[in-house]
């Protein structure tokens, strides 16, 4: 018997698995959204510098919410402002059709802040959601800015508008003390519940999750926190769904890919990253770099455009602290690949180790 006949040959066949792998490409700038040199020419509303740009889809219109906003040379400080877009589709240009205006025609401050360092330096809206007729913003009242990526929050809470963003009131009941781990949030509406992905003050904490029925959103006692196996009343029992460090974040569903997508700033990587998950509680995938500080110095605050079709491209806004303080519309390609495993289709003779080949 020849050597070839004595040693069995085993064919290893590559078999596709059920869940495709999702990869994200490097982000690119679509256009600058704010500032005197932007295509929206926001200096006509005395917006020369601003940040954030998270969005609320409300009554079929898309609104964009900004944080600390300034006129030329850092004057005309407003803690928050809001624009309405002409078309909610980011592929259509994302032109501002209007701004929530003060009597003089400049962009109006949405949520009043005391502007007293050490007490309430500013009040920043961290995300928003529509409840039918009512618009809701989650805010953090910042006591002090300390060092890069770190600050101290006095409290967080909800503000609301019943006139399509023209005027806003802080809720007297929906207030949370500092250090609950939900000083900044990303809202998600799913199965009749409002979910909040939360991170603490600054950009170095874990991501936790809570939920509440629509009707009880303004009652802090009604919120329930994911502890890793169920929903509990104690916020201190909340388990991380994504590890630290996480900065400003957003979460959206991709119908095309049948999974949730989360974007946030990872300060240690110096990058905006993307994770995906089949359910809101996870498991969340490993983080992939989307945009890096070496390409976009001062990057932060990635907010996925809500209501948009996330198929071969994900659109999001991103802020830059330097060399200019403004908001940009970004996009990144999404690619799928079926994972494969090698399956033994031959004999397994331990006495005569087989030769392998991949067809």
VEXBARO-200311 format. One record per atom (N, C-alpha, C): x, y, z; residue in three letters. Coordinates in steps of 0.1 Angstrom, whole numbers, padded with zeros to 4 digits, always signed. Each point is the difference from the previous one (the first is absolute). Layout:
N
XYZALA;...
//
This chain:
359
+0009-0012+0000UNK;-0009+0012+0000UNK;+0009+0012+0000UNK;-0003+0010-0008UNK;+0008+0012-0002UNK;-0003+0009+0012UNK;+0010+0010+0002UNK;-0001+0010+0011UNK;-0013+0008-0001UNK;-0003+0003-0013UNK;-0012+0008-0002UNK;-0013-0007+0003UNK;+0000-0014-0002UNK;-0012-0008+0004UNK;+0000-0002+0015UNK;+0011+0000+0007UNK;+0000-0002+0014UNK;-0004+0012+0008UNK;+0001+0012-0005UNK;-0003+0012+0008UNK;-0013+0005-0006UNK;-0011+0000+0008UNK;-0013+0005-0005UNK;+0000+0015-0003UNK;-0007+0004-0010UNK;-0001+0014-0003UNK;-0014+0006+0006UNK;+0001+0011+0006UNK;-0012+0006+0006UNK;-0002+0013-0007UNK;-0012+0003-0004UNK;-0004+0012-0007UNK;-0007+0009+0011UNK;+0006+0012+0002UNK;-0007+0010+0009UNK;-0008+0009-0009UNK;-0013+0001+0002UNK;-0009+0008-0008UNK;-0003+0013+0008UNK;+0001+0011-0006UNK;-0004+0013+0006UNK;-0015+0002+0000UNK;-0006+0000+0011UNK;-0015+0001+0001UNK;-0004+0013+0006UNK;-0008+0008-0008UNK;-0005+0013+0006UNK;-0008-0001+0012UNK;+0001+0009+0009UNK;-0008+0001+0012UNK;-0012+0009-0001UNK;-0009+0000+0009UNK;-0012+0007-0001UNK;+0002+0015+0000UNK;+0008+0006+0009UNK;+0001+0014+0003UNK;+0012+0006-0008UNK;-0003+0009-0010UNK;+0011+0006-0007UNK;+0008+0010+0009UNK;+0013+0001-0003UNK;+0008+0009+0007UNK;-0002+0014-0006UNK;+0000+0010+0008UNK;-0002+0014-0005UNK;+0012+0008+0002UNK;+0005+0006-0010UNK;+0012+0008+0001UNK;-0003+0015-0004UNK;+0007+0009+0006UNK;-0002+0014-0003UNK;+0012+0006-0006UNK;-0001+0008-0010UNK;+0011+0006-0007UNK;+0004+0013+0007UNK;+0010+0007-0004UNK;+0005+0012+0005UNK;-0010+0011-0003UNK;-0003+0009+0009UNK;-0010+0010-0002UNK;+0006+0011-0009UNK;-0009+0007-0006UNK;+0004+0012-0008UNK;-0010+0011+0002UNK;+0004+0012-0002UNK;-0008+0012+0002UNK;-0009+0002-0012UNK;-0013+0001+0002UNK;-0010+0003-0010UNK;+0000+0016-0002UNK;-0002+0007+0011UNK;+0001+0014+0000UNK;+0000+0006+0014UNK;+0004+0012+0001UNK;-0001+0007+0013UNK;-0014+0006+0002UNK;-0006-0003+0012UNK;-0014+0003+0002UNK;-0002+0014+0006UNK;+0010+0005+0008UNK;-0002+0012+0007UNK;+0012+0009-0002UNK;-0001+0013+0004UNK;+0010+0010-0001UNK;-0002+0009-0012UNK;+0008+0011+0000UNK;-0002+0010-0010UNK;+0004-0005-0014UNK;+0010-0010+0000UNK;+0004-0005-0013UNK;-0007-0013-0004UNK;-0010-0004+0007UNK;-0007-0012-0003UNK;-0010+0003-0011UNK;-0005-0011-0007UNK;-0010+0003-0011UNK;-0013+0005+0006UNK;-0003-0003+0013UNK;-0012+0006+0007UNK;+0002+0014+0004UNK;+0012+0005-0001UNK;+0003+0014+0004UNK;-0007+0004+0013UNK;+0003-0007+0011UNK;-0007+0003+0012UNK;+0003+0013+0007UNK;+0010+0007-0005UNK;+0002+0013+0005UNK;-0012+0010-0001UNK;-0009-0004-0009UNK;-0012+0009-0002UNK;-0009-0001+0012UNK;+0002-0011+0009UNK;-0007-0001+0012UNK;+0010+0002+0012UNK;+0011+0007-0003UNK;+0011+0002+0010UNK;+0005-0013+0006UNK;+0001-0010-0008UNK;+0007-0012+0004UNK;+0013-0001-0008UNK;+0011+0003+0007UNK;+0013-0001-0006UNK;+0007-0013+0004UNK;-0003-0004+0012UNK;+0006-0012+0006UNK;-0010-0008+0008UNK;-0001-0013-0001UNK;-0009-0008+0008UNK;+0004-0014-0001UNK;-0006-0009+0008UNK;+0003-0014-0001UNK;-0012-0009+0002UNK;+0002-0013+0001UNK;-0009-0011+0002UNK;-0008-0002-0013UNK;-0012+0005-0002UNK;-0007-0003-0012UNK;-0008-0014+0000UNK;-0005-0004+0012UNK;-0008-0012+0000UNK;-0014+0004-0004UNK;-0008-0010-0004UNK;-0012+0003-0008UNK;-0013-0007+0006UNK;-0011+0007-0002UNK;-0013-0005+0004UNK;-0009+0000-0013UNK;-0006-0012-0003UNK;-0009-0001-0010UNK;-0014+0002+0006UNK;-0007+0011-0004UNK;-0012+0004+0007UNK;-0010+0005-0010UNK;-0012-0006-0001UNK;-0010+0003-0009UNK;+0005+0001-0015UNK;+0008-0011-0003UNK;+0006-0001-0014UNK;+0010+0010-0003UNK;+0004+0008+0009UNK;+0011+0010-0002UNK;+0012-0003+0009UNK;+0012+0003-0005UNK;+0012-0003+0007UNK;+0005+0013+0006UNK;+0003-0001+0013UNK;+0005+0012+0008UNK;+0014-0004+0004UNK;+0009+0010+0000UNK;+0014-0002+0004UNK;+0003+0009+0012UNK;+0005-0006+0011UNK;+0002+0007+0013UNK;+0015+0002+0002UNK;+0003+0012+0004UNK;+0015+0003+0002UNK;+0002+0004+0015UNK;+0012-0001+0004UNK;+0004+0003+0014UNK;+0005+0015+0000UNK;+0010+0003+0008UNK;+0004+0013+0002UNK;+0003+0007-0014UNK;-0007+0011-0002UNK;+0000+0007-0013UNK;+0005+0014+0002UNK;+0008+0005-0010UNK;+0007+0013+0001UNK;-0001+0008-0013UNK;+0000+0013+0002UNK;+0001+0009-0011UNK;+0015+0002-0003UNK;+0003+0011-0007UNK;+0014+0002-0003UNK;+0009+0003+0012UNK;+0012-0005+0000UNK;+0010+0002+0011UNK;-0005-0004+0014UNK;-0009-0011+0000UNK;-0004-0006+0012UNK;-0011+0008+0007UNK;-0006+0010-0006UNK;-0011+0008+0006UNK;-0014-0007-0002UNK;-0010+0006+0005UNK;-0014-0004-0002UNK;-0001-0015+0004UNK;+0004-0003+0012UNK;+0000-0014+0004UNK;-0014-0005+0004UNK;-0004-0011-0006UNK;-0013-0007+0003UNK;+0003-0014+0003UNK;-0006-0006+0010UNK;+0004-0014+0004UNK;-0006-0010-0010UNK;-0010+0003-0007UNK;-0006-0010-0010UNK;-0008+0008-0010UNK;+0000-0006-0012UNK;-0007+0006-0012UNK;-0006-0012-0008UNK;-0009+0003-0009UNK;-0006-0010-0008UNK;-0003+0005-0014UNK;+0002-0009-0010UNK;-0003+0003-0014UNK;-0011-0011-0005UNK;-0008+0004-0010UNK;-0008-0010-0007UNK;+0005-0002-0014UNK;+0001-0012-0004UNK;+0005-0003-0013UNK;-0010-0001-0011UNK;+0003+0004-0012UNK;-0009+0000-0011UNK;-0004-0015-0004UNK;+0010-0009+0001UNK;-0002-0014-0004UNK;+0007-0009+0010UNK;-0008-0010+0006UNK;+0006-0008+0010UNK;+0010-0010-0006UNK;+0001-0002-0013UNK;+0009-0009-0007UNK;+0014+0006-0001UNK;+0010-0006+0007UNK;+0013+0006-0001UNK;+0006+0000-0014UNK;-0005-0008-0009UNK;+0005+0000-0014UNK;-0006+0011-0008UNK;-0009+0007+0006UNK;-0006+0012-0007UNK;+0006+0013+0002UNK;+0010+0001+0008UNK;+0007+0012+0002UNK;+0000+0005+0015UNK;-0010-0003+0007UNK;-0001+0004+0014UNK;+0001+0015+0002UNK;-0008+0007-0008UNK;-0001+0015+0001UNK;-0009+0004+0011UNK;+0004+0010+0008UNK;-0008+0006+0010UNK;-0011+0009-0006UNK;-0013-0003+0003UNK;-0011+0008-0005UNK;-0004+0011+0010UNK;+0003-0002+0012UNK;-0003+0010+0011UNK;+0008-0003+0012UNK;+0000+0010+0009UNK;+0006-0001+0013UNK;-0010+0005+0010UNK;+0000-0006+0012UNK;-0008+0005+0011UNK;+0006+0013+0004UNK;-0008+0011-0003UNK;+0006+0014+0001UNK;-0005+0008+0012UNK;+0008+0009+0004UNK;-0004+0010+0010UNK;-0006+0011-0007UNK;-0005+0010+0007UNK;-0007+0011-0006UNK;+0008+0008-0010UNK;+0014+0000+0002UNK;+0008+0007-0009UNK;+0005-0008-0012UNK;-0005-0012-0002UNK;+0003-0008-0011UNK;+0012-0009+0001UNK;+0007+0001+0012UNK;+0011-0009+0002UNK;-0004-0013+0006UNK;+0008-0010+0000UNK;-0004-0013+0006UNK;-0002+0002+0015UNK;-0011-0006+0005UNK;-0004+0002+0014UNK;+0005-0011+0008UNK;+0004+0004+0013UNK;+0003-0011+0010UNK;-0012-0008+0003UNK;+0001-0013+0000UNK;-0011-0009+0002UNK;-0003-0001+0015UNK;+0010-0005+0008UNK;-0001-0002+0014UNK;+0008+0010+0008UNK;-0006+0008+0008UNK;+0007+0010+0007UNK;+0011-0006+0009UNK;+0011+0007+0001UNK;+0010-0005+0010UNK;+0005+0013+0008UNK;+0004-0003+0012UNK;+0005+0011+0009UNK;+0013+0006-0004UNK;+0008-0008-0007UNK;+0014+0005-0004UNK;+0008+0005+0011UNK;+0000-0008+0012UNK;+0007+0003+0011UNK;+0010-0011+0003UNK;+0013+0002-0003UNK;+0010-0011+0002UNK;+0000-0004+0015UNK;+0000-0013+0002UNK;+0000-0006+0014UNK;-0014-0003+0004UNK;-0010+0005-0006UNK;-0014-0003+0003UNK;-0007-0006-0012UNK;-0002+0008-0011UNK;-0006-0005-0012UNK;+0007+0008-0011UNK;+0011-0005-0005UNK;+0007+0007-0011UNK;-0008+0001-0013UNK;-0005-0012-0003UNK;-0008-0001-0013UNK;-0010-0012+0002UNK;-0010+0000-0009UNK;-0009-0011-0001UNK;+0000-0006-0014UNK;+0005-0012-0002UNK;+0002-0006-0013UNK;-0010-0011-0003UNK;-0008+0001-0011UNK;-0008-0011-0004UNK;+0008-0011-0005UNK;-0002-0012+0005UNK;+0008-0011-0004UNK;-0007-0009-0010UNK;-0013+0000-0001UNK;-0008-0007-0011UNK;-0014+0003+0002UNK;-0008-0003-0011UNK;-0014+0004+0000UNK;-0009-0011-0006UNK;-0013+0001+0002UNK;-0009-0010-0006UNK;-0014+0007-0001UNK;-0008-0005-0009UNK;-0013+0005-0002UNK;-0010-0010+0006UNK;-0010+0006+0008UNK;-0011-0008+0005UNK;-0013+0004-0006UNK;+0000+0001-0013UNK;-0012+0004-0007UNK;-0001+0015-0001UNK;-0008+0006+0009UNK;-0002+0014+0000UNK;+0011+0007+0007UNK;+0007-0007+0009UNK;+0010+0006+0009UNK;+0014-0004-0004UNK;+0009+0010-0001UNK;+0015-0003-0001UNK;+0006+0000+0013UNK;+0010-0009+0002UNK;+0007-0001+0013UNK;+0015+0000-0002UNK;+0006+0008+0008UNK;+0015+0000+0000UNK;+0005-0004+0014UNK;+0010-0009+0000UNK;+0007-0003+0012UNK;+0012+0010+0001UNK;+0002+0005+0012UNK;+0011+0010+0002UNK;+0009-0004+0011UNK;+0012+0005+0000UNK;+0009+0000+0012UNK;+0003+0014+0004UNK;-0001+0003+0012UNK;+0004+0013+0006UNK;+0014-0001+0005UNK;+0009+0006-0007UNK;+0014-0001+0003UNK;+0004+0010+0011UNK;+0006-0005+0010UNK;+0005+0009+0011UNK;+0013+0006-0003UNK;+0009-0009-0005UNK;+0014+0005-0003UNK;+0006-0008-0012UNK;+0007+0007-0009UNK;+0009-0007-0009UNK;+0013-0001+0007UNK;+0006-0012+0000UNK;+0013-0002+0007UNK;+0011-0002-0010UNK;+0002-0012-0005UNK;+0011-0002-0010UNK;-0006-0006-0012UNK;+0009-0002-0010UNK;-0005-0006-0013UNK;-0008-0013+0002UNK;-0012+0000-0005UNK;-0008-0012+0001UNK;-0006-0003+0014UNK;+0001+0010+0009UNK;-0005-0002+0014UNK;-0007+0013+0004UNK;-0012-0002+0007UNK;-0007+0011+0006UNK;-0009-0005+0011UNK;-0006+0009+0007UNK;-0008-0003+0012UNK;-0014+0004-0003UNK;-0010-0009+0002UNK;-0014+0003-0003UNK;-0007+0002+0014UNK;-0008+0010+0000UNK;-0008+0003+0012UNK;-0012-0009+0001UNK;-0007-0001-0011UNK;-0012-0009-0001UNK;-0003-0002-0015UNK;-0008-0009-0003UNK;-0005-0002-0014UNK;-0016-0001+0001UNK;-0006+0002-0012UNK;-0015+0000+0001UNK;-0005+0001-0014UNK;-0014+0002-0001UNK;-0007+0001-0012UNK;-0006+0014-0002UNK;+0000+0005-0012UNK;-0007+0012-0004UNK;-0009-0004-0011UNK;-0011+0008-0002UNK;-0010-0004-0010UNK;-0005+0013-0007UNK;-0005-0003-0012UNK;-0006+0011-0008UNK;-0013-0006-0006UNK;-0011+0008+0001UNK;-0013-0004-0005UNK;-0004+0009-0012UNK;+0010+0008-0005UNK;-0003+0008-0012UNK;+0011-0001-0010UNK;+0004-0013-0003UNK;+0010-0004-0010UNK;+0013+0008+0001UNK;+0005+0001+0013UNK;+0013+0005+0002UNK;+0001+0015+0002UNK;-0011+0007-0001UNK;+0001+0015+0002UNK;+0003+0004+0014UNK;-0005-0007+0010UNK;+0002+0003+0014UNK;+0002-0013+0008UNK;+0009+0001+0010UNK;+0003-0012+0008UNK;-0001+0003+0015UNK;-0004-0011+0007UNK;-0001+0001+0015UNK;+0007-0012+0006UNK;+0007+0003+0010UNK;+0006-0011+0008UNK;-0010-0007+0008UNK;-0001-0013+0000UNK;-0010-0007+0008UNK;+0004+0001+0014UNK;-0010+0003+0009UNK;+0003+0001+0014UNK;+0002-0014+0007UNK;-0005-0010-0007UNK;+0000-0014+0006UNK;+0011-0008-0006UNK;+0003+0001-0013UNK;+0010-0008-0006UNK;+0014+0005+0002UNK;+0005-0002+0012UNK;+0014+0005+0004UNK;+0007-0011+0007UNK;+0013-0003-0004UNK;+0008-0010+0006UNK;+0012+0007+0006UNK;+0004-0004+0012UNK;+0012+0005+0006UNK;+0012-0004-0007UNK;+0012+0006+0003UNK;+0012-0004-0007UNK;+0004-0014+0004UNK;+0008-0006-0008UNK;+0007-0013+0002UNK;-0010-0011+0000UNK;-0010+0000-0009UNK;-0009-0011-0002UNK;+0005-0009-0012UNK;+0010+0005-0007UNK;+0005-0007-0012UNK;-0008+0003-0012UNK;-0010+0009+0000UNK;-0008+0004-0011UNK;+0000+0015-0002UNK;+0012+0006+0002UNK;+0001+0015-0001UNK;-0002+0004-0015UNK;+0004-0010-0009UNK;-0002+0002-0014UNK;-0007-0012-0006UNK;-0009+0001-0009UNK;-0007-0011-0005UNK;-0002+0000-0015UNK;-0003-0012-0005UNK;-0005-0002-0014UNK;-0013-0007+0001UNK;-0011+0007-0006UNK;-0013-0006+0001UNK;-0003-0010-0011UNK;-0007-0010+0003UNK;-0005-0010-0010UNK;-0015-0003+0003UNK;-0009+0000-0009UNK;-0013-0004+0002UNK;-0002-0014-0006UNK;-0005-0010+0008UNK;-0001-0013-0005UNK;-0010-0008+0008UNK;-0009-0007-0007UNK;-0011-0008+0007UNK;-0007+0008+0010UNK;-0004+0012-0002UNK;-0008+0008+0009UNK;+0007+0005+0012UNK;+0013-0001+0000UNK;+0008+0005+0011UNK;+0010+0010-0005UNK;+0004+0010+0009UNK;+0011+0009-0003UNK;+0012-0005+0008UNK;+0011-0004-0008UNK;+0012-0004+0005UNK;+0010+0012+0001UNK;+0008+0000+0010UNK;+0011+0010+0001UNK;+0013-0007+0002UNK;+0009+0000-0010UNK;+0014-0004+0003UNK;+0007+0012+0007UNK;+0006-0003+0011UNK;+0005+0011+0008UNK;+0015-0002+0003UNK;+0007+0012+0000UNK;+0014+0001+0005UNK;+0001+0010+0010UNK;+0010-0001+0009UNK;+0001+0011+0011UNK;+0006+0013-0006UNK;+0002+0009+0009UNK;+0007+0013-0004UNK;+0014-0003-0006UNK;+0003+0007-0010UNK;+0013-0002-0007UNK;-0001-0011-0010UNK;+0012-0005-0004UNK;+0001-0009-0012UNK;+0008-0013+0004UNK;-0001-0004+0012UNK;+0009-0011+0004UNK;-0008-0011+0007UNK;-0013+0000+0000UNK;-0008-0009+0007UNK;-0005-0012-0009UNK;-0008-0009+0007UNK;-0006-0011-0007UNK;-0013+0005-0006UNK;-0006-0009-0009UNK;-0014+0003-0005UNK;-0009-0009+0007UNK;-0011+0005+0006UNK;-0010-0007+0007UNK;-0014+0002-0007UNK;-0010-0007+0004UNK;-0013+0000-0007UNK;-0011+0001+0010UNK;-0010+0008-0003UNK;-0013+0001+0008UNK;-0011+0001-0010UNK;-0012-0002+0005UNK;-0012+0001-0008UNK;-0012+0005+0009UNK;-0011+0005-0007UNK;-0011+0005+0007UNK;-0012+0000-0010UNK;-0012-0003+0004UNK;-0012+0002-0009UNK;-0001+0014-0004UNK;-0006+0003-0012UNK;-0002+0013-0005UNK;-0007+0009+0010UNK;-0011-0005+0006UNK;-0008+0008+0009UNK;+0007+0004+0013UNK;+0011-0007+0003UNK;+0007+0003+0013UNK;+0013+0006-0002UNK;+0003+0005-0012UNK;+0014+0005-0003UNK;+0004+0010+0010UNK;-0009+0009+0005UNK;+0004+0011+0008UNK;+0000-0004+0015UNK;-0001-0013+0003UNK;+0001-0005+0014UNK;+0012-0008+0002UNK;+0010+0006+0007UNK;+0013-0007+0002UNK;-0002-0014+0006UNK;-0010-0001+0009UNK;-0002-0013+0008UNK;-0005-0011-0009UNK;-0005+0004-0012UNK;-0006-0010-0009UNK;+0011-0007-0009UNK;+0012+0006+0000UNK;+0010-0005-0009UNK;+0006-0013+0006UNK;+0003-0009-0009UNK;+0006-0013+0004UNK;+0013-0002-0007UNK;+0010-0006+0007UNK;+0014-0001-0004UNK;+0004-0014-0003UNK;+0007-0002-0011UNK;+0004-0014-0003UNK;+0012-0004+0008UNK;-0002-0011+0008UNK;+0011-0004+0009UNK;+0008-0012-0005UNK;-0002-0003-0013UNK;+0007-0012-0006UNK;-0009-0012-0002UNK;-0011+0000+0007UNK;-0010-0011-0002UNK;-0014+0004+0001UNK;-0003+0012+0004UNK;-0014+0005+0001UNK;+0000+0015+0003UNK;-0012+0005+0002UNK;-0002+0014+0002UNK;-0003+0003+0015UNK;+0007+0009+0006UNK;-0001+0003+0014UNK;-0002+0015+0003UNK;-0004+0003+0012UNK;-0003+0014+0003UNK;+0012+0008+0004UNK;+0010-0007+0005UNK;+0012+0007+0005UNK;+0010+0003-0011UNK;+0003+0013-0002UNK;+0009+0004-0011UNK;+0014-0005+0004UNK;+0003-0001+0012UNK;+0014-0005+0004UNK;+0002-0014-0004UNK;-0010-0008-0003UNK;+0001-0014-0004UNK;+0002-0001-0015UNK;-0001+0011-0007UNK;+0002-0001-0015UNK;+0013-0006-0004UNK;+0000-0009-0009UNK;+0012-0007-0005UNK;+0004+0006-0013UNK;+0013+0001-0002UNK;+0005+0005-0013UNK;-0004-0009-0012UNK;-0005+0007-0010UNK;-0003-0008-0012UNK;+0011+0002-0010UNK;+0008+0011+0002UNK;+0012+0002-0008UNK;+0011+0006+0010UNK;+0012-0005-0001UNK;+0010+0004+0009UNK;+0005+0014-0002UNK;+0007+0006+0010UNK;+0006+0013-0001UNK;+0012-0001-0010UNK;+0004+0012-0006UNK;-0006+0013+0002UNK;-0009+0004-0011UNK;-0011+0006+0003UNK;-0010+0005-0010UNK;-0003+0014+0002UNK;+0001+0008-0010UNK;-0004+0014+0000UNK;-0014+0001-0007UNK;-0004+0012-0004UNK;-0013+0003-0006UNK;-0004-0012-0010UNK;-0012-0004+0001UNK;-0004-0012-0008UNK;-0014+0001-0006UNK;-0002-0009-0010UNK;-0013-0001-0006UNK;-0002-0015-0004UNK;-0013-0004-0001UNK;-0004-0013-0003UNK;-0011+0000-0010UNK;+0000-0009-0011UNK;-0010+0000-0010UNK;-0001-0014-0005UNK;-0012-0004-0005UNK;-0003-0013-0006UNK;+0002+0000-0015UNK;+0007-0010-0005UNK;+0002-0002-0014UNK;-0009-0011-0005UNK;-0010+0003-0007UNK;-0010-0010-0005UNK;+0008-0009-0010UNK;+0008+0006-0008UNK;+0007-0008-0010UNK;+0010-0011+0006UNK;+0006+0004+0011UNK;+0009-0009+0006UNK;-0006-0008+0012UNK;-0012+0004+0004UNK;-0007-0007+0011UNK;+0008+0001+0013UNK;+0005+0011+0003UNK;+0008+0002+0013UNK;+0000+0014+0004UNK;+0002+0002+0013UNK;+0002+0014+0005UNK;+0014+0004-0002UNK;+0002+0013-0002UNK;+0013+0006-0002UNK;+0002+0011+0011UNK;+0012+0000+0006UNK;+0003+0010+0010UNK;+0013+0007-0005UNK;+0000+0013+0001UNK;+0013+0008-0003UNK;+0003+0008+0013UNK;+0012+0002+0003UNK;+0005+0008+0011UNK;+0014+0004-0002UNK;+0005+0009+0008UNK;+0014+0004+0000UNK;+0007-0009+0010UNK;+0011-0006-0004UNK;+0009-0007+0009UNK;+0013+0009+0001UNK;+0001+0006+0012UNK;+0011+0010+0002UNK;+0013-0007+0000UNK;+0001-0012+0005UNK;+0013-0007+0001UNK;+0005-0004-0014UNK;-0009-0004-0009UNK;+0004-0003-0014UNK;+0002+0013-0008UNK;-0007+0011+0005UNK;+0000+0012-0008UNK;-0008-0002-0013UNK;-0012-0006+0002UNK;-0007-0004-0012UNK;-0015-0001+0003UNK;-0008+0003-0010UNK;-0014-0003+0000UNK;-0001-0015-0004UNK;-0008-0008+0008UNK;-0001-0014-0002UNK;-0014-0004-0002UNK;-0002-0012-0006UNK;-0013-0006-0003UNK;+0000-0014+0006UNK;-0011-0003+0007UNK;-0004-0014+0005UNK;-0013-0003-0005UNK;-0003-0013-0002UNK;-0013-0005-0004UNK;-0005-0011+0010UNK;-0013-0002+0000UNK;-0006-0010+0008UNK;-0014-0005-0005UNK;-0004-0012+0002UNK;-0013-0005-0004UNK;-0011+0005+0009UNK;+0003+0004+0012UNK;-0010+0005+0009UNK;+0006+0012+0008UNK;-0009+0008+0006UNK;+0005+0012+0007UNK;+0009-0004+0012UNK;-0002-0011+0006UNK;+0008-0004+0012UNK;+0013-0007-0005UNK;+0001-0003-0012UNK;+0012-0006-0006UNK;-0002-0015-0003UNK;+0011-0007-0002UNK;+0014+0005+0002UNK;+0004+0009-0011UNK;+0007+0011+0004UNK;+0006+0009-0010UNK;+0013-0004-0005UNK;+0002+0002-0013UNK;+0012-0005-0007UNK;+0013+0008+0005UNK;+0011-0005-0005UNK;+0012+0008+0003UNK;-0001+0014-0008UNK;+0007+0009+0005UNK;+0000+0014-0006UNK;+0009+0000-0012UNK;-0006+0007-0010UNK;+0008+0003-0012UNK;+0002+0015-0002UNK;+0012+0004-0004UNK;+0002+0014-0002UNK;-0007+0005-0013UNK;-0007+0012+0002UNK;-0007+0006-0011UNK;+0007+0013-0005UNK;+0004+0008+0010UNK;+0008+0012-0003UNK;+0010+0002+0011UNK;+0012+0004-0004UNK;+0011+0001+0010UNK;+0005+0015+0001UNK;+0005+0003+0012UNK;+0004+0014+0003UNK;+0012+0004-0008UNK;+0008-0010-0005UNK;+0011+0004-0008UNK;-0004+0005-0014UNK;-0013-0004-0004UNK;-0005+0006-0012UNK;-0010+0012+0002UNK;-0006+0000+0012UNK;-0010+0010+0003UNK;+0003+0005+0015UNK;+0010+0009+0001UNK;+0004+0004+0014UNK;-0012+0006+0007UNK;-0001-0003+0013UNK;-0011+0005+0008UNK;-0013-0006-0002UNK;-0001-0012-0005UNK;-0013-0006-0004UNK;-0007-0005+0013UNK;-0013+0000-0001UNK;-0009-0005+0011UNK;-0014+0000-0004UNK;-0009-0006+0008UNK;-0015+0001-0001UNK;-0005-0005-0014UNK;+0001-0013-0002UNK;-0006-0006-0012UNK;-0015-0003+0002UNK;-0008+0005-0009UNK;-0015-0002+0002UNK;-0005-0005-0014UNK;-0004-0013+0001UNK;-0006-0007-0012UNK;-0013+0007-0004UNK;-0002+0003-0013UNK;-0012+0007-0005UNK;-0012-0009+0003UNK;-0010+0004+0008UNK;-0011-0009+0002UNK;-0010+0000-0012UNK;-0006-0012-0001UNK;-0010-0002-0011UNK;+0006-0002-0013UNK;+0013+0000-0001UNK;+0007-0001-0013UNK;+0002-0015-0003UNK;+0001-0004-0013UNK;+0002-0013-0004UNK;+0015-0003+0002UNK;+0003-0010+0009UNK;+0014-0003+0002UNK;+0003-0014-0007UNK;+0004+0001-0012UNK;+0003-0012-0008UNK;+0015-0001-0003UNK;+0004+0006-0011UNK;+0014-0001-0003UNK;+0008+0012+0005UNK;-0008+0009+0006UNK;+0006+0013+0005UNK;-0006+0004+0013UNK;+0007+0004+0010UNK;-0005+0006+0012UNK;+0004+0015+0000UNK;-0010+0009+0002UNK;+0002+0014+0000UNK;-0001+0004+0015UNK;+0009+0010+0004UNK;-0001+0005+0014UNK;+0006+0014+0000UNK;-0003+0007+0011UNK;+0006+0013+0002UNK;+0012-0002+0009UNK;+0010+0008-0001UNK;+0012+0000+0009UNK;+0004+0014+0003UNK;+0004+0002+0012UNK;+0005+0014+0003UNK;+0016-0001+0001UNK;+0005+0012-0002UNK;+0015+0002+0001UNK;+0002+0012+0009UNK;+0009-0002+0010UNK;+0003+0011+0009UNK;+0011+0009-0006UNK;+0008-0006-0008UNK;+0011+0008-0006UNK;+0003-0006-0014UNK;+0005+0007-0009UNK;+0004+0014+0000UNK;-0012+0009+0000UNK;-0012-0005-0002UNK;-0012+0008+0000UNK;-0011-0007+0008UNK;-0009+0008+0007UNK;-0010-0006+0009UNK;-0013+0000-0008UNK;-0003-0011-0007UNK;-0012-0001-0008UNK;-0004-0015-0002UNK;-0011-0002-0007UNK;-0006-0013-0002UNK;+0001-0003-0015UNK;+0003-0013-0003UNK;+0002-0005-0013UNK;-0010-0012-0003UNK;-0005-0001-0012UNK;-0007-0012-0004UNK;+0011-0010-0006UNK;-0001-0012+0005UNK;+0010-0010-0004UNK;-0007-0012-0006UNK;+0008-0009-0006UNK;-0006-0013-0005UNK;+0012-0010+0000UNK;-0004-0012+0002UNK;+0009-0012+0000UNK;-0006-0011-0007UNK;+0007-0008-0008UNK;-0005-0011-0007UNK;-0002-0012+0010UNK;-0010-0008-0003UNK;-0002-0012+0008UNK;+0001-0012-0010UNK;+0007-0011+0004UNK;+0002-0011-0008UNK;-0003-0013+0008UNK;-0005-0010-0006UNK;-0003-0012+0006UNK;+0008-0012-0006UNK;+0002-0010+0008UNK;+0008-0011-0004UNK;-0005-0012+0008UNK;-0004-0011-0007UNK;-0004-0012+0007UNK;+0011-0007+0006UNK;+0000-0002+0014UNK;+0011-0008+0006UNK;-0001-0014-0004UNK;+0011-0007-0001UNK;+0001-0014-0003UNK;+0007-0008+0010UNK;-0003-0013+0001UNK;+0007-0009+0008UNK;+0004-0012-0008UNK;+0011-0007+0003UNK;+0005-0011-0007UNK;-0007-0013+0006UNK;-0006-0008-0008UNK;-0007-0012+0004UNK;+0007-0012-0005UNK;+0003-0010+0008UNK;+0007-0012-0003UNK;-0010-0009-0008UNK;+0003-0003-0013UNK;-0008-0009-0008UNK;+0006-0013-0002UNK;+0012-0003+0006UNK;+0007-0012-0003UNK;+0001-0009+0013UNK;+0010-0009-0001UNK;+0002-0009+0011UNK;+0009+0006+0011UNK;-0001-0005+0012UNK;+0008+0005+0011UNK;+0007-0011+0006UNK;+0011-0004-0006UNK;+0008-0011+0004UNK;+0012+0005+0008UNK;+0000-0002+0013UNK;+0011+0005+0008UNK;+0013-0007-0002UNK;-0001-0013-0004UNK;+0012-0008-0003UNK;+0007+0005-0012UNK;-0008+0005-0010UNK;+0006+0005-0012UNK;-0005+0014-0002UNK;+0007+0010+0005UNK;-0005+0014-0001UNK;-0003+0004-0014UNK;-0011+0005-0003UNK;-0004+0004-0014UNK;+0007+0012-0005UNK;+0000+0001-0013UNK;+0004+0012-0007UNK;-0012+0008-0002UNK;+0001+0014+0000UNK;-0012+0008-0001UNK;+0001+0009-0013UNK;-0011+0002-0006UNK;+0000+0010-0011UNK;-0013+0008+0001UNK;+0000+0012-0004UNK;-0012+0009-0001UNK;-0003+0001-0015UNK;-0013-0005-0003UNK;-0003+0000-0015UNK;-0002+0015-0005UNK;
//
